[in-house]
Amino acid sequence: MMGTILVTIARQRGMQCEQLMKIYEHSREISTSSFSLFFPSQTVTGNFAKVIHSLNANQLTDQVIQRSKQMILDTLGVGLLRTSTKVCHKVAQYSKMHSMDFDDTWHPATHPSGAVLPALIGLSEAFPQKKKISGLDLLLAFNVGIKVQGRLLHFSREARNIPKSYKEMFKVENGVELIDFFLKALTNSQFHPPAVVGTMGNAAACAKLLALDQLECKNALAIAVSYAGAPLANAATQIKPLHAGNAAKHGLEAACLALQGLQGNKQILDMESGMGAFYTDYSPQTLPTLQSYHWLLDQQDVAIKCFPAHLATYWVADAASSVRRKLVESSEDLFPLDKIEKVILKVPEVKYVNRPSPASEHEARHSFQFVTCSALLDGSMSVQSFASENIHRPTLRALLCKTQLEHPPDNSPSFDSLYCEVSVMLREGSTISDHCNTFYGHWRKPLKKEDLEKKFQFNALSILSAEAVEGTIETVYNLEKVEDCSVLSTFLSGQSARALPEKLCFL
């Protein structure tokens, strides 16, 4: 079948079939060792199941525990924050973690906590009192979920960067351009990462918390693959929160169904038609042995957001705020809107964050142009920046009309290496510019503890009492000592510490 496709394309384009095959093989980068389908000594799926089943809390390092607690506190606060988004009132509570695009993000690009934490909190509530889930149990399962997500993303070069269009995902070799219909014949649709790896990571996390055996872990992963996937086209719409919400819901269901005996393909992670169906260059590898195992959070931290928007917009917000300060200093403390001729943004080419005239808060959160113009007008970004009255104010709309994007070839769409430059050209001929390589909150410049707490308090105090907020913070910061982590649910429901003396117990 593949040979027929290649011959047909070669004839239509006047290309040598051998040349086209070379390009195809290069783009996929599949080696003979990538898949263990024939007489495998150890499958990748079996290896994952063994590691998920065998890991224990004693292997968690201090750094992993501390970073996990920061991610958990931040994610809980984001889930509590009220939002004007109507979808928040119409979908399952799972989706609230991602309803404003305010949850943590990392490289490779996904939102790791929002797909895992809600299900683990829900499971901790469901366990009978005589079989308590401790804080360490929660931390271990959480990190299993984080590790599986990160590992799966590293099985594909395509998945490591911000999702792009077909043409951008492939290189040109020997001056021959890969054509659209060839790409569409050989590649899959673009998927939103949390809907794929989030579902898988959550299934692994729930399997760990439910103490599934190795066979059940294999089946949980197989079931989760059948649940996984959502199109990137629904990003920047009211549907996007469902992707993370469904990952939380379906990962939990996959683990529960495996516990009840439902079986799937035992080589689901090894197969091109299994997990490989989501990526064109899928190349799976086994996890390290337990003796040499390392946690992902020991190797890298996450980005924690200060305002609710796509992470790529943070670079332009930082640069635009600096440009505003320079403009105000040179204009006697007045922002010279009427003197601006043009605003130029040098950013990576990411189509779904290129929105010249966003019409809704969801589109505004995914717009280089909107975030730049808001930061130029206001000096900073906040939750309120995405209120309808701010999105549609005339001054911002006028500035959007003057804003243009440029895409330097060296500016790759990677959260680990992208940069931004904002230049404001004035009518009198001068240009004010600034550059951002790393913003505050990125893993290279992490949020300070006091700022993380301020974010949580701001988000949570609209829902909880001050006592419940402080109780949640104390519980999370002492999570490795908590005997019964369902105490978190009690605090999050608004109850104070006086209502749960039997649960609030540290080891």
N, C-alpha and C positions, 0 to 999 in steps of 0.2 A: 504493500500500500504506500509506504513512504517513498519507495523507489519510483513508483508511478507518478507521484506528486512532483518529485524532483525532476524527472524527465520532462514532464509537461511544462513546468515552469521554465526549464532551460530552453526548450524549443521556442516558447513564446517570447523569450527575452533574448534569444540569440546567444546564449551563454553555454559554456562547456559544462556538462553535467558534473564532471569531476571537480570543477571549480566551485560550483554551487554546493556540492556535497562537502567540500573542504570548509566553506563558510558556515554551513549548517553545523558541522561537527565542532568547529571552533566556538560558535556561539553557545552551544550547549555544554561544552567542556565535560563531557561524560567519559569517565575512564572505565576500563573493564572491572576495576575494583569497586565501583560505586554501588553496585547492587549485588546482593548475595542471594540470588534467586535459585541458582542451580547447586544443589548439594551443599548448602551453607553449613559451616562449622558453628557459626553463631550469627544469628540475624541481628540487624539493628533493632528491630522491634523487641526481640527477646532480651537484648542487652538493656534497652530502656526499661522494660518491665522488671528485670532483675534489680537494676539500680533503684528504681522507684520503690520497690518492695523492701529493699535492704537498708536504705539510708536511715540513720537515726539521729536524734537531736544532739547527741554528744559530738557530732561532726560539725555542728554549726560554730562558726568562729565569732569572736566578739564584734568584728567589723560587719559581718553579715547580719548579726542580730541588731546592731545599731541602725544600719541602713534600712533594714526591714521595718523597724519600728517607725522610722521617719515616713516611709512609703505608706504604711498602714494608717498613721495619723492623718496624713495629707488626704488619702483616699476617703477616709471616713468623713472628713470635713467637706470634701467636694460633694459627696453623696447627700449630705444634709442641706447644702445650700439651696435656698429657694431660687427658682428661675421663672422668668416670664414665658419660657418656652411651653406652649400648650401640650406638646408631646409628653412632658414630664408628668402630666396628670392622666395620661391615657395608656401608658405602657407599664410593664412590671417594674417593681422597685429596683431590680437589677440594673436597668438602663440608666438610672439616675447618676450613677458614678461617672458616666460619660456624656451626660446631657448637655453640658456646656463646654466640652473640650477643655476642662480645667484639671484633668487628672495627669499623673506623671507620664513621662515619655522617655524613650532612650534610643540608642543606636545598637543594632538595626531597628528601623522605625516601627514601633508599636506602642501601645499603652499597656504595660505589663500588669499593673495591680488591679485595675478595674474589672478584668475578666475573672480574676481568681478570688479576691477578698470577699465579695458578697456571698459567694457559695459557701466559703469556709465559715463565715459568721453564721449563716443560716444553718449549716450542719451542726455547729457548736450548740445552737439553741435546741436542735431536734434530739440530741442525745439524751438518754434518760439520766436522771440525777446521779444514779449509782455508777454511771460510766462517764465521768466528766472528761471534757477536753481541756487540757491544760494550755497555758500560754505557749509553752515550748512545743506542744503538739501542733498548735496553730502556726507557729513560726517555721517549723520543719515543713509542713505541708505547703505553706506559702512559698517557701524557697524551692521546693520541688517544682511547683507550677512556674515560677520565674525561670528556673534553669531550663525546663523543657521548651518554653517559648523561645528563649535566646538560642538554644542549641538548634532548634528547627530553622530559625531564621538564618543561621550560619550555614545551612545546607544549600543555600542558593545565593549566588552573587546578586541576582536580580532582586532578591528580597531585602538586601542590606541597606538600600537607599530609599528615599522617599519615592513612592510609586510614580512611574512615568508613562509616557505613551509608547506605542509599539516601536516607532522608529528610534526613540531615545534609548531603548533597552538593548539595542544591538549595535555593534561597531561596523564600520565599513572596512573591508579588507581588499587590498590591491585595486583600489579605486572603483570597486563594484558595489553599488548600493543595493541593499536588500529591499525588495519591493513590497508594497503593502499587502497584496494578496498572498504573497509567499509567507509573510509574517503571520497573517491571520490563519493560514492553513496549518502553521506549525506551532503557534503559541496559544495559550489559554487566555481567557478574559482576565482582567486585572481584579484582584481581590483586596478588600480592606484587611490589613494584617490582623487586627484583634479578632476578626471573625474566623480566621484560620488558626493561627498559632495560639490565640487566646483560648479558643475552645479546647485545643489539645493540652495546653498547660493546665487549664482548670480541671480537665478530666484526670490528669496525673495528680494534681493536688488533692482532689477529692478522693481518688483511689488511695492515696497515702493516708488521709485522715480516716478513711473507712477501713484501713488495714487490709486491703485486698491482697490476695496471694499473687504470685507471678503470672499465672494463667489469667486470672481476673484482670490484672493490670494490662496484659496484652489485649484482652477483649475491650477494656475501657478505651484504649487508644483506637482500636478498630472502629468502635461505635462512634467515637468522637469525630473521626474523619468523615463519616457519613453525615454528621451534623454540621460540619465546618463550611465556611465560605459565605461571603456577601460581596456584592459588586461595589467597586470603588465609586461608581457613578452616583451612589446614594450618599457619599460624603457631602458635607455642607448642606444637608437637608435635615428635616425632622426625623428621618429614618436612621441617621447615623448612630444615635445612642442605642438603637436596637442591636447593632452589631456586637457591641461589648456586652449588652444585656443578654443577648442570646448565647454568647460565649459562656457567660456565667451559668445561665440556665441549662444549656445543653451539655456542658462539661459535667455538671453535677448529675444530670440524667444518665449520661454515658456510664459514669462510675456506678450509679445505682442499678442500672440495667445489667452491667457486668456482674455485680454482686448477686443478682437474681439468676444468673446463669446464661444470659444472652451471649452468643459467640459471634465473632467476626473473623476476618482474614488475619492469620497469625503473623503475616509478614507485611502488614499495612504500611510501615515506615520504610520498608525496603523497596517498595514497588513504584515504578513509574506511573502505574494506573492506580496507586494508592495515594499516599501523601504527595507523591510526585506529580499528581494531577494539577496541583495548584501552582507549580513553578516549572518553567521551561528548562531550567538548568539545574535540576534537583540532583544533589550528590550527597547522600546520607553517610554518616560515620557513627561509629559506636561511641558511647560515653566512656570516660576513663574508669578504670577499676576503682572499687571502694577504697583501696589502699592509697591510690593517687588522686582521689576525687577532689575537685576544687569547685566551690560555689561561684556562680556568676557574679554575685554581689561582692565577692572578694576581688574580682577583676575590674569591675566598673560600677559606677554609681548611676543614678537616674537624674533626669532634669525634672525639677519641681517648679510648676508654673506660678507666676505672680498675677496673671490675668487670664481669662478664659478664651483662648484662641489656639489655632494650630501653631505648633512649636516653631515652624519655619518663619513665622511672622515676628518672632522675638528679636531676631537680628535687626530687622528694619525698625522695630520700635525703639531699640537702644540707640541706633544711629540717628534716627529722626529726632529723638529727644535731645541729643547732643547738638544737632543742627539748630533746633529751636533756641537752645540757650545762647548759641552764638548770634543768631538773628536778633534776639531780644536785646542782647548786650549792645549791639551795633545800631539799634533802632529806638533807643531811649525807653526801654521797657514796654514797647508796643510791638505786637507781632505784625510784620508788614505784609499782610495778605495781598493787598492791592498792588504791591510792588513785585510780586512773584510772577515770573514769566513761565517757568517750567520746573517740574520736579522729576529728577531722574533716579531710578532705583536700579542698582546693579545687583542682581539676585540670580540664583540658579533657575533653570527652566523647569518649573513645576506647574503643570497646567491647572490643577485643581486648587491652587492657591493664587492663581492669576485671575482676579475678578475685578475688573475696572469700575463697575458700578453695582455693588452688592445691594440687593433689595430686602434682605432679611438679616436677622441677627446671626443665623447659621452661615449665610454667605459672607457676612462681615468678618466672622471669626476665621474664615479661610480666604482672606484677601490681603495680599501684600500692600495693595494700594490703600485700602481702608485704614489698616493699622498705621501705615506711614502718615497719612493725612491727619488722623486722630492725634497721634503723638506730636506732630508739628503744631497743631492747634492748641492742644491741652498740656503738652509737656510730659505726659505720662499716660499709661493705659491702666484701666481698672475694670471691674465688673460693669460699672455704670456706662462705660464707653460704648457698650453694645445695646443700650436701651434704644428703643425706636426713635425717640426724639433726638438722640445724638446721631444715629445713623442717617437720618433724613434732614438734618439741619442744612440750610442753604450754604453756609460758609464751607462746610465739608464737601458738599456736592461740587461747589465751584473749584475747590482745590483738587478733587478727583479728576476733573476734566483737564487739569494741567499736568497730570502725573503719567509718566511713561516708564516702561520696564526695559532693561537691557540685560542680556545674558552672557557674561564673559565665559569663554570656553573653559577656563580653568576653575570655574565655580561649580563644583559638582553637587548634586542634590543629596548630600549626606549630612545628617545631624552632627556628625563628628568633625566635618571639615568645611562646611559651607561658610561663606562670609557675605556681608552686605555693605554696600556703600550708598548713602543718600546724598544727593547733590541738589541744592536749590539754586536755580539761576534767576537772578534779579533783572528787572527791566533795564537798569542802568549799566548792566554788563558784568557785574561781579558774580561769583559763584561761591556759595558756602557749602562745605562738604564735611562728612564724617564717615567713619568706617567702623564696623563691628565684626570681630572674629569670635568672641565669646561673650555671652550675656550673663547677668547675675541670675543664678538658678540652674545654669547648665552644669553638667557633672564636672567640668573643669573649674567652675566657680560656684560651688554649691551654696544653697540657701543656708544662712545661719539658723541655729536652733530657735533663737528668739523670733526670727521672721517667719519660720515655719509655724510656730505657735500662734503668732498674730494672724496668719492666714486661716488656721483652723478656727480660732476664736471668732474671727469675722464671719466665716461661713456657718459655724454652728450656733452662734448666739441668736440667729434669726429663728431657730427652731427649739433649742434647748435652754434650760435655765443655766445660770452661771455655775451653779454647783454641779450640774450634770456635765457641763463642758470641762470643768476642772477635774472631775472624776474620770472622765474619758482620757484626758491627757495623762493623768497619773497612772491609770491602768495600762495604757499603751507603753509608757516609758518603763514600766515594771513588768512587761508582758512575760518575760522569761521566768518570772517568779510567781505568776498567777496560777492558782490551782484550777480554777474553773473560768474559762475565758468567755462563757456566756454572760458574764458580768458586763461585757461590752454592750451586748444587746439591751441589757437593762438600762444602762446609762443612755444609750442612743434612743431609747423609747421615752426618755425625759425624766426618769426616776432619779432620785438623789441617792447618795450613799446610805442614808438612814433606812432605805427600803430594802436593802440587800445585805444585811450583816453576815448572813451565812455564806454568801458568795464572795464577798470582798475579803479574800484571804490570800496573802502572799506566802510563798514557800520560804 
